[in-house]
Amino acid sequence: MGGALEARGIDAAEGKLTAEAEGEVVVDDKVLVIKRIRVRYRLSGCPDDKREAAERAHGLHAARCPVARSIGGSIEITTELGFD
């Protein structure tokens, strides 16, 4: 995500882009199974005129994310982008 933002001229370095992930685990036939992962990105200091570009980058992110591509077929992954 950070690379996509940087490519659009949006500074995501030095803690400006943070992420918090939360998983939902269930018991399936006595085995713990991850069913869902929610990722909340926060972008600090994004100029108003760059927010639309940041939202576009976020919208394209999952298609280029190695983790999402690897497990997305078996685990539901949702993301959201917020601004500070």
Residue pairs with C-beta under 8 A, 6 or more apart in sequence:
1 12
1 17
1 19
1 41
1 57
1 58
1 61
1 65
2 12
2 13
2 17
4 57
4 60
4 61
4 64
5 11
5 12
5 17
5 43
5 54
5 57
6 12
6 13
7 57
8 50
8 53
8 54
8 56
8 57
9 50
9 53
10 43
10 46
10 50
10 53
10 54
10 57
11 45
12 43
15 44
16 43
16 44
16 45
16 46
17 41
17 42
17 43
17 44
18 41
18 42
18 44
19 39
19 40
19 41
19 42
20 39
20 40
20 42
21 37
21 38
21 39
21 40
22 37
22 38
22 39
22 40
23 34
23 36
23 37
23 38
24 34
24 35
24 36
24 37
24 38
25 32
25 33
25 34
25 35
26 32
26 33
26 35
27 33
34 75
35 75
35 76
36 75
36 76
36 77
36 78
37 71
37 75
37 76
37 77
37 78
38 77
38 78
38 79
38 80
39 77
39 78
39 79
39 80
40 79
40 80
40 82
41 58
41 79
41 80
41 81
41 82
42 81
42 82
42 83
42 84
43 54
43 81
43 82
43 83
43 84
44 83
44 84
45 84
46 54
46 83
51 83
54 81
54 83
55 81
58 79
58 81
61 68
61 79
62 68
62 69
62 72
62 77
62 79
63 69
68 77
71 77
